[in-house]
Amino acid sequence: MPDAEARELSAQELRVGLSAEFQRSISADDIALFAQLSGDANPLHLSEEYASQTNYGRRIVHGAFQISLASALLGMHLPGKRVVLGSVRSRFLAPLYYPCSVVVRGEIVSWFPDRQSGVLRVHVRDAATSSVTAEVQMGFGLHEGRAGVEPAVEQPRAGEGRELIVVTGASGALGSGLSSHLAQRYDVLGLARGGAAAGAALVACDLEDEDWESQATEALAGRSVYALVHAAWPGAPKGGLLELDLETLRRQLEFGG
């Protein structure tokens, strides 16, 4: 796909929840070429005889190859032409055997319009089994032409700009109201399962998910947090605290803390 034209999305078109995907086949020739270009000629990826004697049983695609697929989505589809990669965090959930066909799908999970930077979460899925083999989160910014502004991937230094406040439950009635009010004086990063947060850059994450802290840290992109407003809640159970079973009470206290 070297002659393909990169899509070009503007800062105004980008938002949390925007997604894109493509599908492609991976052949033995693709893996051999990647091994040559990267210098990673580990036999687990290239030698069927060697791989058959391992716990994997067959040759598998490089993890870095799957990261390159995520990079292709970022650079060619979402946001496309004006993007510059700032950081990469990945995990590999299952081996990807080849030859195969994969679906590469990405979604913007945080976006800061004022700094023109955000985070794209990409899943690589084996089309035959529907299993997710890799999850890649990439922090990105938008670059300008030589006569334009400085690349947005550069983050504000300490003491520059407005302080940053994190609001949990930012898409709820209380959280949205707080976000809208605080955004008049502060930069606001909202954490929520979904929806929209008035005046805030929203990170789609669930506080009951084990991975929520790493998702929020990725979205912060090194910025210090001035204050935290905890407006999220797992739902109020019926009755008083003394009537609750211990598991429900534990969940309420842990979530609130």
C-alpha positions, 0 to 999 in steps of 0.5 A: 500500500505504498502508493495509497493516499493518507486520509487527512482529518482536521483537529475539528473533525477529531473526537472521542469515539471516532474509529476506523479499520482496515483488513489485510493478509499476512504472508510468509513473504511479509514476515521474511521481509519484516525480519530482514528490515528489522533485523529480528530473525528469531526462528520462532517467526521464521522457522517452521521446524523450530516453531513446531518444537515450541509451546506455540506449535507453529510460526507466529507473527512478530509483535512489532509487526502488529505494532506496525499495523497499528502505526499504519492505521494511525498514519493512513486512516485516523487521524492520517496525514497530519499525525505524529506519533508520541508514545506507544504502549502494547500488549499481546493477548494471543499468538497470531499465526500466519499466513492469515488475514487480520482486521485492524481497528482503532478508536480515539479514546482521548482527545485534547482539542487545545493541545491537538493531541490524544490517544488512539487504541488499536486492536489487531484481530485474527479474522479467522478466529475473531480473537484479539491478538494485540492491543496497542495504545498510541499517543499522538499529536498533529503537526503543522507546515513549516510556517504553522504553529509548533507541533502539538505533540510537545506538552506544556511545561510545568507552570505554563497554561492552565492547571489540569483537573481530572473528573471521574464520572464526567458524562453523568449529570453531576460530573458533566455539570462539574466539568462544564463549570471547572472548564471555565478556569481549568483544563479538564480531563474526564473519565467515563464509560462513554458519552460526552463531558461538557467542556472536558476532554474525555477518556473512555474507561471504566474505573472497575476495569483493572486497566483504567489507571494505565489508560488515564496515565496514557491520556495525561501524557506526563502532565501533572494533576492539580486536583481530582474530583471523584463524581463516579459511583457504581450505583446506589443500592437500596436500603441502608448500609446495615442492610447490605451484604458484605460484598456490596458494601466492600464494592461501594467503599473500594469504588468510593476510595 
